[in-house]
């Protein structure tokens, strides 16, 4: 599975690692991904999602039902 959050779609960013002498080499900034289990009342089961810290806060704000609907909608669009 790719290093992508399933809610906001956060991916790894790229930038430069800068040494003390200011030599620049490329590096990646990985998102803070967590594997989290949620109980979904409408499905009567647990669902495991790979979400970032921002994604966890989004689920807390909009509810797990709306978050799963958003994931399904985004999968159907692509």
Secondary structure, 3 states (H helix, E strand, C coil): CCCCCCCCCCCCEEEEEECCCCCEEEEEECCCEEEEEEEECCCCEEEEEEEEHHHHHHHHHHCHHHHHHHHHHHHHHC
